[in-house]
């Protein structure tokens, strides 16, 4: 006990000294309050702009502090209603300005101007507003000091741009009501601000403030404090009803043989309500929630015995999702929102309604979610609850938090909870500690506190210059089962080490940075202490000055398989202990190229056989109106000793088109040899006005692998299901 107390005292003292030893922050930079009107037309020629001094800019890439090749001026200002920004982006080769896309929220290698505003000045969260020479807008939420980005967030704001023989020019207007902030008694607000310009074809990026490339430029903690005087945070109420009509046709298998085709016409209505309870705390209410316009999941092929992780795509659950992250070793998550409103086979179930509260209350980050789903088939009606609290401790870069989840359905209940702390100990070194546990009605009577929990500890150095490393240990009990979480495996302990050494090559004509590294991941079963999975590798990775990169990596694996498991349709991996290795080479072209691709090659032994895998992802921006993209994966598995072979293929093809900023379309077709299905997801969007959209959605699943004319097997229909949906949403502001 005495030893533990001394360790805690030393740790606390170290953190406090590190906080006190930091350099004194600069006084906030006072921004200019406009004294005359700005016409938002993409031509920043008003006298009000010219009276404002440009922000001092520093080259971030390809070479830190080098003289920029292209001249840039950025000015910012505000009035009682709006935050304004303007950019003069001169270019000595105007024909080289990249304008690849008009598709909203789809940055695609275009030249860009971006503004990051940490409106609450908490060094953790920011709102990212960006525009391109075509006037295309993209906005995202930045959380966890840049570690989490949420591209599904949309705000009310405007931008206008022009392009001429001198370069391109932009004006941005952001309502203060879209920011959320707090003021002092005099109505003054201090925010964090970062602005940046990207010249895509050369990879040149300039920023304000000056940011060392050892740190990601989008991190709120490196933003410059700025002062706005005499402003107030407004709290508008947004109500967004929707109406939906659709037609569905589905083939249903009959017993013992045959198929029946069912057709159904449906109509639905629902509503979402958003009200900011304070400058940075939003309450969302939803009734009869619908996600018809969400893009289909990318199909994956499982080449192992553990479940696949699919990211959340539904906007309602994505906003503020970084706050709800509680991830421990082995990819375990205390909460994964895809558990709500989807069956284990990812079939949607009705979401009757719910409430979400996300934001900041005083010093606390607050996240609350309560959702109720309806019954569909064998899936019962279910209730889901999540509460997340987190606050800074010791210094502005350290946090302490807790999370609770609850589940009720199918005649049982499940409760889970955890506490976590991330402490900046000294410099770029952080200590992260997490513990979580669960209680389920199906737990055995012998279940102990230890068997119901998971504990995770990680020490890491977070930097992009010089040595970067992490050492992580995890213990998970056999009864740990958070119903709202994601568990790739259970009842294990692991020890993982990872390291990179970042070396900037400023004087090299092509390379921007190289970073050799290594990892050693070991996972042991608790039941017998045997090494269940091991991965050990070293690599050399590089970034190019034009924005591309790649790496080469030999890797060795150890797997102890207790039960045989299938891969694809023809391969069965027997129980046993396996040692195997492969070599991987990856190449990535610059995002600024109109025709570009990435290539991932790996080959070597695999369990008791061999694997050769090719992944290629070409993209062609034919014009600003049309983007064609593909994604092809081929995995060739051979097990000669057992005479088993299989070639597993996944092919995806995307067409993104935009006539203008209002009318756009997205077609996504994918084929998977494991399932034999060809899936099509087509979405057309007409953005009538900000917050008012008309969606046309078409989905179809085709069976390309139907059995032949067998005696007792009916030939399945070519089209297994087809859906056509028309959805209209309209946002009312009060």
ZAMARGU-4260 file (C-alpha; in steps of 0.2 Angstrom, whole numbers, plus 5000, padded with zeros to 4 digits):
<rodrens>
0) 5000/5000/5000 | 5014/5012/5005 | 5023/5009/4988 | 5007/5012/4978 | 5004/5028/4988
5) 5022/5034/4984 | 5020/5030/4966 | 5003/5040/4965 | 5012/5055/4974 | 5026/5055/4962
10) 5015/5054/4947 | 5004/5068/4953 | 5019/5079/4957 | 5027/5076/4940 | 5011/5080/4931
15) 5009/5097/4941 | 5027/5101/4938 | 5026/5098/4919 | 5010/5109/4918 | 5019/5123/4928
20) 5035/5122/4918 | 5026/5125/4901 | 5029/5141/4893 | 5018/5156/4897 | 5004/5157/4884
25) 5003/5172/4873 | 4990/5185/4876 | 4975/5183/4865 | 4976/5192/4848 | 4962/5204/4846
30) 4953/5202/4830 | 4945/5217/4820 | 4927/5221/4822 | 4920/5226/4805 | 4914/5244/4804
35) 4906/5242/4787 | 4897/5229/4777 | 4905/5215/4768 | 4897/5208/4752 | 4899/5189/4751
40) 4903/5187/4732 | 4921/5179/4732 | 4929/5195/4728 | 4937/5203/4744 | 4939/5220/4737
45) 4929/5230/4751 | 4939/5244/4760 | 4934/5235/4776 | 4945/5220/4771 | 4960/5231/4766
50) 4960/5240/4782 | 4964/5223/4791 | 4982/5217/4792 | 4985/5199/4785 | 4989/5185/4797
55) 5007/5181/4797 | 5009/5164/4789 | 5022/5150/4790 | 5026/5136/4778 | 5021/5120/4786
60) 5025/5108/4772 | 5034/5102/4762 | 5048/5111/4772 | 5045/5119/4788 | 5048/5138/4788
65) 5054/5138/4770 | 5049/5153/4759 | 5032/5149/4751 | 5032/5147/4732 | 5014/5155/4731
70) 5009/5171/4739 | 4995/5170/4751 | 4985/5183/4761 | 4972/5178/4774 | 4962/5191/4784
75) 4949/5187/4798 | 4936/5198/4806 | 4919/5198/4814 | 4903/5208/4818 | 4889/5205/4830
80) 4882/5191/4820 | 4896/5183/4810 | 4914/5177/4809 | 4922/5182/4793 | 4937/5176/4783
85) 4945/5180/4767 | 4959/5173/4757 | 4970/5180/4742 | 4977/5164/4735 | 4989/5170/4721
90) 4996/5157/4709 | 5010/5158/4697 | 5002/5144/4687 | 4983/5147/4687 | 4980/5133/4675
95) 4987/5121/4689 | 4975/5126/4702 | 4966/5110/4707 | 4947/5110/4705 | 4943/5091/4706
100) 4925/5091/4714 | 4909/5100/4717 | 4903/5086/4728 | 4898/5093/4746 | 4909/5087/4760
105) 4921/5078/4748 | 4938/5085/4747 | 4946/5076/4733 | 4964/5083/4731 | 4958/5101/4727
110) 4967/5117/4732 | 4959/5122/4749 | 4957/5135/4762 | 4952/5129/4779 | 4948/5138/4796
115) 4948/5129/4812 | 4939/5137/4827 | 4940/5131/4845 | 4925/5141/4850 | 4926/5135/4868
120) 4945/5137/4869 | 4946/5120/4877 | 4961/5114/4867 | 4952/5098/4863 | 4937/5102/4851
125) 4936/5113/4836 | 4925/5116/4821 | 4933/5114/4804 | 4926/5125/4789 | 4934/5123/4772
130) 4931/5128/4754 | 4940/5125/4737 | 4942/5136/4721 | 4925/5129/4715 | 4916/5135/4731
135) 4913/5117/4737 | 4911/5117/4756 | 4917/5104/4768 | 4915/5105/4787 | 4920/5093/4801
140) 4920/5092/4820 | 4937/5089/4827 | 4938/5081/4844 | 4951/5073/4856 | 4964/5086/4851
145) 4963/5081/4833 | 4963/5062/4835 | 4945/5061/4830 | 4937/5069/4815 | 4918/5068/4811
150) 4915/5072/4792 | 4896/5070/4794 | 4893/5086/4804 | 4885/5100/4794 | 4883/5118/4800
155) 4874/5133/4793 | 4888/5144/4785 | 4892/5152/4768 | 4907/5154/4756 | 4910/5161/4739
160) 4925/5160/4728 | 4932/5167/4711 | 4946/5161/4700 | 4955/5172/4688 | 4972/5174/4680
165) 4981/5179/4696 | 4974/5164/4707 | 4959/5161/4717 | 4950/5171/4730 | 4938/5166/4744
170) 4926/5174/4757 | 4918/5164/4771 | 4904/5169/4783 | 4900/5159/4798 | 4886/5163/4809
175) 4891/5165/4827 | 4876/5154/4832 | 4884/5140/4822 | 4900/5141/4833 | 4894/5140/4851
180) 4905/5149/4864 | 4905/5157/4880 | 4908/5175/4885 | 4913/5185/4901 | 4903/5198/4909
185) 4908/5211/4896 | 4903/5200/4882 | 4920/5195/4876 | 4925/5178/4870 | 4942/5170/4868
190) 4943/5156/4855 | 4957/5146/4847 | 4960/5149/4828 | 4970/5140/4815 | 4969/5145/4796
195) 4978/5136/4782 | 4980/5136/4763 | 4985/5120/4753 | 4992/5121/4736 | 4987/5103/4731
200) 4999/5100/4716 | 5014/5104/4726 | 5009/5099/4743 | 5013/5116/4749 | 5004/5121/4765
205) 5005/5137/4775 | 4997/5140/4792 | 4993/5153/4805 | 4999/5151/4818 | 5016/5144/4815
210) 5015/5125/4819 | 5029/5113/4819 | 5026/5098/4808 | 5029/5087/4823 | 5011/5091/4827
215) 4996/5089/4816 | 4991/5107/4811 | 4972/5103/4815 | 4975/5100/4833 | 4965/5113/4844
220) 4979/5113/4857 | 4991/5122/4844 | 4978/5135/4839 | 4981/5154/4842 | 4970/5162/4855
225) 4960/5176/4848 | 4948/5189/4856 | 4931/5194/4850 | 4923/5209/4860 | 4905/5213/4862
230) 4897/5196/4855 | 4884/5185/4862 | 4880/5167/4859 | 4863/5164/4852 | 4853/5148/4854
235) 4842/5145/4839 | 4830/5131/4839 | 4830/5119/4823 | 4816/5108/4819 | 4818/5096/4804
240) 4803/5085/4799 | 4804/5072/4785 | 4792/5063/4774 | 4796/5047/4765 | 4788/5036/4752
245) 4795/5020/4746 | 4793/5003/4737 | 4801/4987/4741 | 4802/4970/4732 | 4810/4956/4741
250) 4812/4937/4737 | 4807/4926/4752 | 4813/4907/4752 | 4799/4895/4755 | 4801/4877/4763
255) 4805/4865/4757 | 4809/4873/4740 | 4804/4888/4730 | 4804/4907/4732 | 4790/4920/4734
260) 4791/4938/4729 | 4784/4951/4741 | 4781/4969/4737 | 4777/4983/4749 | 4773/5001/4747
265) 4777/5012/4763 | 4776/5029/4769 | 4783/5037/4784 | 4786/5053/4794 | 4797/5059/4808
270) 4806/5074/4815 | 4822/5079/4823 | 4824/5094/4835 | 4840/5103/4840 | 4841/5115/4853
275) 4857/5122/4861 | 4854/5123/4880 | 4870/5133/4881 | 4884/5140/4869 | 4892/5122/4868
280) 4878/5110/4874 | 4866/5104/4861 | 4850/5094/4864 | 4844/5083/4850 | 4827/5074/4850
285) 4822/5062/4837 | 4805/5053/4833 | 4804/5039/4821 | 4822/5041/4816 | 4826/5036/4798
290) 4843/5033/4789 | 4837/5030/4771 | 4850/5042/4764 | 4865/5034/4772 | 4878/5026/4760
295) 4879/5007/4761 | 4893/4999/4771 | 4909/4993/4762 | 4909/4974/4761 | 4923/4966/4770
300) 4931/4949/4769 | 4935/4940/4785 | 4953/4932/4784 | 4953/4928/4802 | 4943/4920/4816
305) 4938/4936/4825 | 4923/4947/4820 | 4925/4962/4808 | 4923/4980/4814 | 4912/4991/4803
310) 4912/5010/4806 | 4897/5020/4810 | 4890/5029/4795 | 4873/5036/4802 | 4875/5055/4805
315) 4864/5055/4820 | 4877/5044/4829 | 4892/5052/4822 | 4891/5069/4828 | 4900/5071/4844
320) 4905/5052/4843 | 4923/5056/4848 | 4917/5059/4866 | 4909/5042/4867 | 4925/5033/4862
325) 4931/5021/4876 | 4943/5010/4867 | 4955/4997/4875 | 4968/4985/4869 | 4963/4972/4856
330) 4951/4984/4848 | 4938/4982/4862 | 4925/4996/4864 | 4914/4999/4879 | 4901/5008/4867
335) 4898/5005/4848 | 4883/5014/4841 | 4880/5002/4827 | 4873/4991/4841 | 4858/5002/4840
340) 4845/5000/4826 | 4854/4986/4817 | 4853/4967/4819 | 4869/4957/4820 | 4867/4955/4801
345) 4866/4974/4799 | 4848/4974/4794 | 4839/4990/4800 | 4826/4989/4814 | 4814/5003/4818
350) 4821/5017/4829 | 4805/5024/4838 | 4814/5039/4845 | 4827/5045/4857 | 4837/5060/4864
355) 4855/5065/4864 | 4864/5078/4874 | 4882/5082/4868 | 4893/5097/4872 | 4901/5105/4887
360) 4894/5110/4904 | 4906/5121/4914 | 4922/5111/4914 | 4914/5095/4909 | 4912/5086/4892
365) 4895/5079/4893 | 4887/5065/4882 | 4870/5057/4885 | 4861/5045/4873 | 4844/5037/4876
370) 4836/5027/4861 | 4821/5015/4859 | 4820/5003/4845 | 4804/4993/4839 | 4802/4975/4836
375) 4806/4967/4819 | 4805/4949/4816 | 4815/4939/4829 | 4823/4955/4835 | 4814/4962/4850
380) 4810/4980/4855 | 4826/4986/4864 | 4831/5001/4875 | 4849/5008/4875 | 4857/5021/4886
385) 4874/5029/4887 | 4881/5043/4899 | 4898/5050/4896 | 4907/5063/4907 | 4925/5070/4905
390) 4934/5085/4912 | 4952/5092/4912 | 4963/5088/4927 | 4980/5094/4932 | 4984/5103/4916
395) 4975/5108/4900 | 4981/5092/4891 | 4975/5079/4904 | 4958/5072/4906 | 4948/5061/4918
400) 4931/5053/4913 | 4918/5040/4916 | 4905/5031/4905 | 4890/5021/4909 | 4879/5010/4897
405) 4863/5001/4899 | 4853/4989/4889 | 4836/4981/4891 | 4828/4969/4879 | 4824/4951/4875
410) 4819/4949/4893 | 4836/4953/4901 | 4846/4968/4905 | 4865/4973/4905 | 4874/4987/4913
415) 4892/4992/4910 | 4903/5006/4916 | 4921/5012/4916 | 4933/5026/4921 | 4947/5033/4911
420) 4961/5045/4913 | 4974/5053/4900 | 4988/5062/4909 | 5001/5072/4900 | 5016/5068/4912
425) 5030/5078/4904 | 5033/5085/4886 | 5024/5074/4873 | 5023/5059/4885 | 5006/5053/4891
430) 4999/5040/4903 | 4982/5033/4899 | 4973/5021/4911 | 4956/5013/4908 | 4945/5001/4918
435) 4928/4995/4913 | 4916/4981/4920 | 4899/4974/4915 | 4885/4965/4924 | 4873/4954/4915
440) 4858/4944/4921 | 4866/4929/4912 | 4882/4930/4922 | 4887/4914/4931 | 4886/4915/4950
445) 4905/4912/4951 | 4908/4928/4941 | 4920/4940/4951 | 4924/4958/4949 | 4940/4954/4940
450) 4932/4942/4927 | 4918/4955/4923 | 4931/4968/4919 | 4944/4975/4908 | 4960/4985/4913
455) 4971/4994/4901 | 4987/5005/4903 | 4997/5014/4890 | 5012/5025/4890 | 5015/5034/4874
460) 5025/5048/4866 | 5014/5058/4854 | 5025/5067/4841 | 5028/5068/4823 | 5047/5072/4825
465) 5060/5061/4832 | 5055/5046/4842 | 5037/5041/4845 | 5032/5026/4854 | 5018/5017/4864
470) 5018/5003/4877 | 5001/4995/4881 | 4995/4981/4892 | 4978/4975/4893 | 4968/4962/4904
475) 4950/4956/4900 | 4940/4944/4910 | 4930/4930/4903 | 4913/4938/4909 | 4917/4955/4903
480) 4902/4958/4891 | 4896/4976/4888 | 4880/4973/4877 | 4882/4990/4869 | 4901/4987/4865
485) 4912/4978/4852 | 4923/4964/4858 | 4934/4955/4845 | 4940/4943/4858 | 4938/4940/4877
490) 4947/4932/4892 | 4964/4938/4887 | 4979/4948/4892 | 4990/4957/4880 | 5006/4967/4879
495) 5009/4978/4864 | 5024/4989/4859 | 5025/5001/4844 | 5038/5014/4839 | 5042/5026/4825
500) 5057/5037/4822 | 5052/5052/4812 | 5066/5060/4801 | 5063/5076/4791 | 5072/5076/4775
505) 5071/5095/4771 | 5085/5095/4758 | 5079/5079/4748 | 5071/5084/4732 | 5057/5071/4733
510) 5056/5064/4751 | 5048/5075/4765 | 5050/5063/4779 | 5055/5045/4782 | 5051/5035/4798
515) 5057/5018/4802 | 5048/5008/4815 | 5044/4992/4823 | 5030/4983/4833 | 5027/4968/4844
520) 5010/4963/4848 | 5007/4948/4860 | 4990/4942/4866 | 4988/4927/4878 | 4973/4917/4884
525) 4969/4918/4902 | 4963/4900/4903 | 4980/4892/4899 | 4993/4907/4897 | 4997/4902/4879
530) 5001/4915/4866 | 4985/4915/4856 | 4990/4929/4844 | 5007/4937/4840 | 5012/4950/4827
535) 5030/4956/4825 | 5036/4968/4812 | 5048/4982/4807 | 5046/4994/4792 | 5052/5009/4783
540) 5039/5022/4779 | 5040/5038/4769 | 5030/5054/4764 | 5034/5063/4748 | 5034/5082/4747
545) 5020/5081/4734 | 5009/5072/4747 | 5011/5054/4743 | 5020/5040/4752 | 5022/5022/4755
550) 5031/5009/4766 | 5039/4991/4766 | 5036/4979/4780 | 5041/4961/4784 | 5030/4954/4797
555) 5030/4938/4807 | 5014/4930/4815 | 5010/4917/4828 | 4992/4910/4830 | 4986/4896/4842
560) 4969/4890/4835 | 4958/4880/4847 | 4944/4877/4836 | 4944/4876/4817 | 4936/4890/4807
565) 4932/4894/4789 | 4939/4907/4777 | 4928/4911/4762 | 4918/4896/4755 | 4932/4883/4752
570) 4945/4885/4766 | 4945/4878/4783 | 4959/4882/4795 | 4961/4867/4807 | 4965/4868/4826
575) 4983/4870/4829 | 4998/4881/4832 | 5005/4891/4817 | 5020/4902/4813 | 5020/4912/4797
580) 5027/4927/4789 | 5024/4939/4774 | 5031/4955/4766 | 5021/4970/4762 | 5024/4984/4750
585) 5012/4999/4749 | 5013/5014/4738 | 5001/5030/4738 | 5001/5043/4725 | 4998/5062/4729
590) 4980/5066/4732 | 4982/5082/4721 | 4984/5071/4705 | 4968/5070/4695 | 4972/5052/4691
595) 4979/5043/4706 | 4980/5026/4715 | 4986/5017/4730 | 4994/5000/4729 | 4995/4987/4743
600) 5005/4971/4739 | 5008/4957/4752 | 5014/4939/4750 | 5020/4925/4761 | 5015/4910/4771
605) 4998/4910/4780 | 4994/4897/4793 | 4999/4881/4785 | 4998/4888/4767 | 5002/4903/4758
610) 4993/4920/4754 | 4996/4933/4740 | 4985/4949/4742 | 4983/4964/4730 | 4973/4979/4735
615) 4972/4993/4722 | 4962/5009/4724 | 4962/5020/4708 | 4953/5037/4707 | 4950/5048/4692
620) 4943/5065/4693 | 4937/5067/4675 | 4931/5085/4679 | 4924/5095/4693 | 4908/5087/4689
625) 4913/5068/4688 | 4923/5057/4699 | 4926/5038/4696 | 4934/5027/4709 | 4937/5009/4711
630) 4943/4997/4725 | 4948/4980/4721 | 4955/4967/4733 | 4961/4950/4728 | 4967/4937/4741
635) 4974/4920/4734 | 4975/4907/4747 | 4983/4890/4744 | 4984/4875/4756 | 4992/4862/4746
640) 4994/4849/4761 | 4975/4849/4762 | 4971/4852/4744 | 4962/4868/4748 | 4963/4884/4737
645) 4952/4899/4735 | 4953/4916/4727 | 4943/4929/4736 | 4938/4945/4728 | 4930/4961/4733
650) 4927/4974/4720 | 4919/4991/4723 | 4915/5005/4710 | 4910/5022/4714 | 4903/5036/4703
655) 4901/5053/4711 | 4894/5067/4701 | 4889/5085/4705 | 4881/5097/4692 | 4883/5111/4705
660) 4883/5114/4724 | 4865/5109/4725 | 4863/5094/4713 | 4874/5079/4716 | 4873/5060/4715
665) 4883/5045/4721 | 4882/5027/4714 | 4891/5013/4724 | 4891/4996/4717 | 4901/4981/4725
670) 4904/4963/4722 | 4910/4950/4734 | 4914/4932/4729 | 4911/4925/4746 | 4893/4930/4746
675) 4891/4930/4727 | 4880/4945/4728 | 4881/4961/4718 | 4875/4976/4728 | 4870/4993/4721
680) 4867/5009/4731 | 4862/5025/4721 | 4858/5041/4730 | 4853/5057/4722 | 4852/5073/4732
685) 4845/5090/4728 | 4850/5103/4741 | 4835/5115/4738 | 4842/5126/4752 | 4853/5125/4767
690) 4845/5112/4778 | 4832/5107/4765 | 4835/5092/4754 | 4826/5080/4742 | 4834/5062/4742
695) 4831/5049/4729 | 4838/5032/4735 | 4839/5016/4725 | 4845/4999/4732 | 4846/4982/4724
700) 4855/4965/4728 | 4858/4953/4714 | 4862/4935/4716 | 4876/4931/4704 | 4880/4914/4711
705) 4863/4905/4709 | 4863/4885/4710 | 4860/4876/4694 | 4846/4865/4690 | 4848/4852/4704
710) 4834/4840/4709 | 4829/4847/4726 | 4836/4865/4724 | 4826/4879/4717 | 4835/4892/4707
715) 4835/4908/4717 | 4829/4924/4708 | 4842/4935/4700 | 4836/4950/4710 | 4835/4946/4729
720) 4828/4963/4734 | 4825/4980/4727 | 4820/4997/4736 | 4816/5014/4729 | 4814/5028/4742
725) 4809/5046/4740 | 4813/5057/4755 | 4811/5075/4759 | 4818/5085/4774 | 4816/5103/4778
730) 4824/5112/4793 | 4815/5126/4801 | 4825/5139/4812 | 4817/5148/4826
</rodrens>
